[in-house]
């Protein structure tokens, strides 16, 4: 990937800030960092560079960020360590974006203790530091998986999330509850973002688009679960970053209408809120596969399998909350998004 294309002339925004991004070498952290660096913010990335997936991909993302025209620094660090508290207090960012976590539904079924360590202990350390820093905002990644057994579509932040189907969702819902307690006790401003099936260039190798593209090119079968009867709110990375950007720099947490007798779970009397970030345009899995085939010019060898344990048949995001409050407006359809990914994949892997 050419650095000239990656780094246009920087435009310093008024009121630039010191922003700490955990999981800074990850898929979303990388794209968010690029946006913030371009705007003139001082960005500090934290990442353990663990071996959950190809470390070379993470390092290549960092190579681009380290050559950025702007202010960027990186610290290799595991947020589950208690030393995180002292480190964050020393850095003293004005905004923290927590994207460091073990992701993936199926991996959490086999390795739940790792999710406790990284997703819960790690987030606790961030909250403990946040209560002692003069922090303007704490934004953290949640997931659409918290909706679990709920089939009342589309999913809104006001609906129940008390029936998770796997442990990954449990840890993310736990993060939301932890954040509210610290908002109440220590006035830590926090926003949880429930992401809906993020995809795009530089994506994770364990995600469907990456796996499908790789296997189709190698003439290997692709596994299609639930016999292809999935419906997903696929959300392109640029739309995700745009929504995050709006949240990060919005400090108005007031909800004058919050009623404890009829509590709205997406907000509070405390500085706490939750937003869905999705495309609001659910796509059939087989249409998604077809679009990959169209871009590769190769027909996939398909293996159909039943629904996997912990998986859901459909995710459909109601994004009216973030649209109405912050003006979020996703604009990338799967034709454009998949084309961009395939072009990146072919260039990156030279295939």
Rosetta blueprint (number, residue, H / E / L):
1 X L
2 X L
3 X H
4 X H
5 X H
6 X H
7 X L
8 X L
9 X L
10 X L
11 X L
12 X L
13 X L
14 X L
15 X L
16 X L
17 X L
18 X E
19 X E
20 X E
21 X E
22 X E
23 X L
24 X L
25 X L
26 X L
27 X H
28 X H
29 X H
30 X H
31 X H
32 X H
33 X H
34 X H
35 X H
36 X H
37 X H
38 X H
39 X L
40 X L
41 X L
42 X E
43 X E
44 X E
45 X E
46 X E
47 X E
48 X L
49 X L
50 X L
51 X L
52 X L
53 X L
54 X L
55 X H
56 X H
57 X H
58 X H
59 X H
60 X H
61 X H
62 X H
63 X H
64 X H
65 X H
66 X H
67 X L
68 X L
69 X L
70 X L
71 X L
72 X E
73 X E
74 X E
75 X E
76 X E
77 X L
78 X L
79 X L
80 X L
81 X L
82 X L
83 X H
84 X H
85 X H
86 X H
87 X H
88 X H
89 X H
90 X H
91 X H
92 X L
93 X L
94 X L
95 X E
96 X E
97 X E
98 X E
99 X L
100 X L
101 X L
102 X L
103 X L
104 X L
105 X H
106 X H
107 X H
108 X H
109 X H
110 X H
111 X L
112 X H
113 X H
114 X H
115 X H
116 X H
117 X H
118 X H
119 X H
120 X H
121 X H
122 X H
123 X H
124 X H
125 X H
126 X H
127 X H
128 X H
129 X H
130 X H
131 X L
132 X L
133 X L
134 X L
135 X L
136 X L
137 X E
138 X E
139 X E
140 X E
141 X E
142 X E
143 X E
144 X H
145 X H
146 X H
147 X H
148 X L
149 X L
150 X L
151 X L
152 X L
153 X L
154 X L
155 X E
156 X L
157 X L
158 X L
159 X L
160 X L
161 X L
162 X L
163 X L
164 X L
165 X L
166 X L
167 X H
168 X H
169 X H
170 X H
171 X H
172 X H
173 X H
174 X H
175 X H
176 X H
177 X H
178 X H
179 X H
180 X H
181 X H
182 X H
183 X H
184 X H
185 X H
186 X H
187 X L
188 X L
189 X L
190 X E
191 X E
192 X E
193 X E
194 X E
195 X E
196 X L
197 X L
198 X E
199 X E
200 X L
201 X L
202 X L
203 X L
204 X L
205 X L
206 X L
207 X L
208 X H
209 X H
210 X H
211 X H
212 X H
213 X H
214 X H
215 X H
216 X H
217 X H
218 X L
219 X L
220 X L
221 X L
222 X E
223 X E
224 X E
225 X H
226 X H
227 X H
228 X H
229 X L
230 X L
231 X E
232 X E
233 X L
234 X L
235 X E
236 X E
237 X H
238 X H
239 X H
240 X H
241 X H
242 X H
243 X H
244 X H
245 X H
246 X H
247 X H
248 X H
249 X L
250 X L
251 X L
252 X L
253 X L
254 X L
255 X L
256 X L
257 X L
258 X L
259 X L
260 X H
261 X H
262 X H
263 X L
264 X L
265 X L
266 X L
267 X E
268 X L
269 X L
270 X L
271 X L
272 X E
273 X E
274 X E
275 X E
276 X E
277 X E
278 X L
279 X L
280 X L
281 X L
282 X L
283 X E
284 X E
285 X H
286 X H
287 X H
288 X H
289 X H
290 X H
291 X H
292 X H
293 X H
294 X H
295 X H
296 X H
297 X L
298 X L
299 X L
300 X L
301 X L
302 X E
303 X E
304 X E
305 X L
306 X L
307 X L
308 X L
309 X L
310 X L
311 X L
312 X L
313 X L
314 X E
315 X L
316 X L
317 X E
318 X L
319 X L
320 X H
321 X H
322 X H
323 X H
324 X H
325 X H
326 X H
327 X L
328 X L
329 X L
330 X L
331 X L
332 X L
333 X L
334 X H
335 X H
336 X H
337 X H
338 X H
339 X H
340 X H
341 X H
342 X H
343 X H
344 X H
345 X H
346 X H
347 X H
348 X H
349 X H
350 X L
351 X L
